[in-house]
Amino acid sequence: MAGRLEGKVAFITGAARGQGRAHAVRMAQEGADIIAIDICKQIDSVQIPLSNPEDLAETADLVKNLDRRIFTAEVDTRDFDALKAAVDAGVEEFGRLDVIVANAGIGNGGQTLDKTGEPDWNDMIAVNLSGVWKTVKAGVPHILAGGNGGSIILTSSVGGLKAYPHTGHYVAAKHGVIGLMRTFAVELGAQNVRVNSVCPTNVNTPLFMNEGTMKLFRPDLENPGPDDMKVVGQMMHTLPIGWVEPEDVANAVLFLASDEARYITGVALPVDGGSCLK
């Protein structure tokens, strides 16, 4: 079925690469125009290289190649005023807003909670929790102004549904995202705005496929690689996989954004290979 988002506009954070790019491309394939933002620079507490302006430009090219329009801006989701200015400008250009995908997130640290540094904690909560709240806060007035309802999807994680060691600040933030989702769903339901979360397991993106994560998964090896990490990843899942692809998550986001999910709200949808069963 094509054209599931025909004539609609989606606002996506963290859109320069990884899951955010996959969401932008998948929604554009189904007819949506895209408002895409990303920080496109490094955050001090994050050792993993983050996106850059060239990444965001590549996302824009991919969307344009699908004959859809895209508005881009380099914005830090911790900065509400900048977020609001970007979405306001995008809506002014495209005339409406129907979908919000609060996807931007970081990974840092790797210590147990009692040894987690305050900068790691503060940045994690500021981006992965407060940034999600600010994204919805900036975008939802435009959905409400349209009077046609809409769909909001918040990126949580399997770590928003269960605990893992050495990532407690991440787990806390992603559990908080589920709380945001449920509260927004209750508060916005009367305006026919649906709010849901996706909860992916490991995803084949730069935030997962990097030296630091590989060493976190395989501390027993001096120079672990993807094949080494896959062994541990498979133990986390019921299905025989180490991770999912960004497109797997994008398909779930597309479903939640579309009218096929018109009566689905307040749901935390795992895309997890059965990880929640373990």
C-alpha positions in Angstrom: 0.0 0.0 0.0 1.6 3.3 -1.1 0.8 6.8 -0.1 -0.1 6.1 3.5 1.1 9.6 4.5 0.2 11.4 1.3 -0.2 15.2 1.8 1.1 15.1 5.4 4.1 16.7 7.1 6.3 14.9 9.6 8.7 16.6 12.0 11.7 14.3 12.9 14.5 14.9 15.3 17.9 13.2 15.0 17.3 12.9 11.3 20.8 13.2 10.0 21.6 9.5 10.1 20.6 6.2 11.7 17.0 5.7 12.8 16.1 9.3 12.1 17.2 9.2 8.5 15.4 5.9 8.1 12.2 7.4 9.4 12.5 10.4 7.1 13.1 8.3 4.0 10.3 5.8 4.8 7.8 8.5 5.4 8.8 10.3 2.3 8.3 7.1 0.4 4.7 7.1 1.6 4.1 10.7 0.6 5.1 12.9 3.5 7.1 16.1 3.4 9.7 16.2 6.1 10.9 18.8 8.7 14.3 17.3 9.7 16.6 18.5 12.4 19.8 17.3 14.0 22.4 18.7 16.3 25.2 18.0 13.7 28.0 18.5 16.2 29.6 16.8 19.2 28.3 16.8 22.8 31.2 16.8 25.3 30.2 13.8 27.3 29.6 11.6 24.3 32.6 9.7 23.0 30.8 8.2 20.0 31.1 10.5 17.0 27.8 12.3 16.4 26.3 13.5 13.2 27.7 16.3 11.0 26.1 18.8 8.5 27.1 16.5 5.6 25.0 13.7 7.2 21.9 16.0 7.3 22.5 17.1 3.8 22.6 13.4 2.7 19.2 12.8 4.4 17.9 15.8 2.5 19.1 14.5 -0.8 17.5 11.1 -0.1 14.2 12.7 0.5 14.4 15.0 -2.5 15.2 12.0 -4.7 11.8 10.7 -3.7 10.2 13.9 -5.0 9.2 15.0 -1.6 10.0 18.4 0.1 12.3 18.7 3.1 13.2 21.5 5.5 16.4 21.0 7.5 17.9 22.8 10.4 20.9 22.2 12.8 19.2 22.2 16.2 20.1 20.9 19.6 16.9 19.4 21.2 18.0 20.7 24.6 17.3 24.3 23.2 13.6 24.8 23.2 13.7 28.2 21.6 15.7 26.8 18.7 13.5 23.8 18.4 10.4 26.0 18.2 11.9 28.3 15.7 12.8 25.4 13.4 9.4 23.7 13.5 7.7 27.1 13.1 9.7 27.8 10.0 9.1 24.3 8.6 5.4 24.6 9.1 5.4 28.1 7.6 7.0 26.6 4.5 4.8 23.4 4.2 1.5 24.8 5.7 0.8 22.1 8.3 2.1 19.5 10.7 0.6 16.0 11.2 3.3 13.8 12.7 6.1 14.2 15.3 8.8 11.7 15.7 10.9 12.6 18.7 13.9 10.4 17.8 17.1 12.2 18.8 19.1 10.5 21.4 22.7 9.9 22.7 24.6 7.1 24.4 27.4 7.9 26.8 29.1 6.6 30.0 29.1 2.8 30.6 29.6 2.9 34.3 27.4 1.5 37.0 24.9 4.1 38.3 26.9 4.7 41.5 29.9 5.6 39.4 28.2 7.5 36.6 29.6 11.0 36.3 27.3 14.0 36.7 28.0 15.4 33.2 27.1 12.0 31.7 23.9 11.9 33.7 22.9 15.5 33.0 23.5 15.2 29.2 21.7 11.9 29.0 18.6 13.2 30.8 18.7 16.5 28.9 18.8 14.9 25.5 17.0 11.6 25.8 14.2 12.7 28.1 13.9 16.5 28.3 14.7 16.8 24.6 11.8 14.5 23.8 9.4 16.6 25.9 10.7 19.8 24.3 10.2 18.3 20.8 6.6 17.5 21.4 6.0 20.9 23.2 7.4 22.7 20.2 5.5 20.8 17.6 2.1 19.9 19.0 0.6 23.4 18.8 0.8 23.1 15.0 -0.9 19.7 15.0 -3.7 21.1 17.3 -4.0 24.2 15.1 -4.7 22.0 12.1 -7.8 20.5 13.7 -7.3 17.2 12.0 -5.6 15.2 14.8 -2.2 13.6 14.3 0.3 11.1 15.5 3.3 11.5 17.8 5.9 8.8 18.1 8.5 8.9 20.8 11.6 6.7 20.5 12.1 4.8 23.7 14.0 1.5 23.9 13.9 -2.0 25.2 15.8 -0.2 27.9 12.6 1.7 28.6 10.8 -1.5 29.5 13.5 -3.4 31.4 16.8 -2.8 33.1 20.4 -3.4 31.9 23.6 -2.9 33.8 26.1 -0.1 33.0 23.5 2.0 31.3 21.3 3.1 34.2 21.1 6.7 33.2 20.0 5.6 29.7 17.5 3.2 31.2 16.1 5.9 33.5 15.7 8.3 30.5 14.0 5.8 28.3 11.7 4.7 31.1 10.8 8.4 31.4 10.0 8.6 27.7 7.3 5.9 28.3 5.9 8.1 31.0 5.9 11.1 28.7 4.2 9.1 26.0 1.4 7.8 28.3 0.7 11.3 29.7 0.7 13.0 26.3 -1.7 10.3 25.1 -4.1 11.0 27.9 -3.9 14.7 27.6 -4.1 14.9 23.8 -6.6 12.1 23.0 -9.6 14.3 23.1 -8.1 16.3 20.2 -7.7 13.0 18.2 -3.9 13.1 18.6 -2.4 9.7 19.2 0.8 9.2 21.1 2.9 6.0 21.1 6.4 4.8 21.5 8.7 2.5 19.7 11.1 0.4 21.8 13.9 -1.0 19.7 16.5 -3.4 20.8 20.1 -3.0 19.4 19.9 -1.2 16.1 22.6 -1.2 13.3 23.5 2.5 13.5 26.6 4.4 14.5 25.4 4.8 18.0 25.5 1.0 18.4 28.1 -0.1 15.9 31.2 1.6 17.5 34.3 0.6 19.4 33.0 1.6 22.8 29.8 -0.4 22.5 31.7 -3.4 21.2 34.0 -3.3 24.2 31.0 -2.9 26.5 29.5 -6.0 25.0 32.7 -8.0 24.9 35.0 -6.8 27.8 36.7 -10.2 27.5 38.3 -9.3 24.2 41.0 -6.7 23.4 39.7 -5.7 20.0 36.1 -7.0 19.5 34.3 -6.6 16.2 30.7 -6.9 15.0 30.9 -10.7 14.8 32.0 -10.8 18.4 29.3 -8.5 19.5 26.7 -10.5 17.6 27.3 -13.5 19.8 26.2 -11.6 22.9 23.5 -9.8 21.0 21.9 -13.1 20.0 21.7 -14.1 23.7 19.6 -11.0 24.3 16.9 -12.1 21.8 14.4 -14.9 21.2 14.9 -14.6 17.5 18.4 -15.6 16.2 19.6 -12.0 15.7 22.2 -9.7 17.2 20.4 -6.5 16.2 17.7 -5.0 13.9 18.1 -2.6 11.0 17.0 1.1 11.1 14.4 0.2 8.5 12.8 -2.3 10.8 12.1 0.5 13.3 11.1 2.9 10.5 8.4 0.5 9.4 6.9 0.4 12.9 7.0 4.2 13.1 5.3 4.5 9.8 2.6 2.2 10.9 2.0 4.2 14.1 1.9 7.4 12.0 -0.5 6.1 9.5 -4.3 5.7 9.6 -3.8 2.0 9.9 -3.1 2.7 13.5 -5.9 5.3 13.9 -7.2 3.8 17.2 -3.9 2.9 18.7 -2.6 5.3 21.4 -0.6 4.9 24.6 1.3 1.9 23.3 4.9 1.0 23.9 5.7 -1.1 20.8 8.8 -3.3 21.0 10.8 -3.9 17.9 13.1 -6.2 19.8 13.4 -9.7 18.3 11.8 -11.0 21.4 14.2 -9.4 23.9 11.4 -8.5 26.3 10.6 -12.2 26.6 14.0 -12.8 28.3 
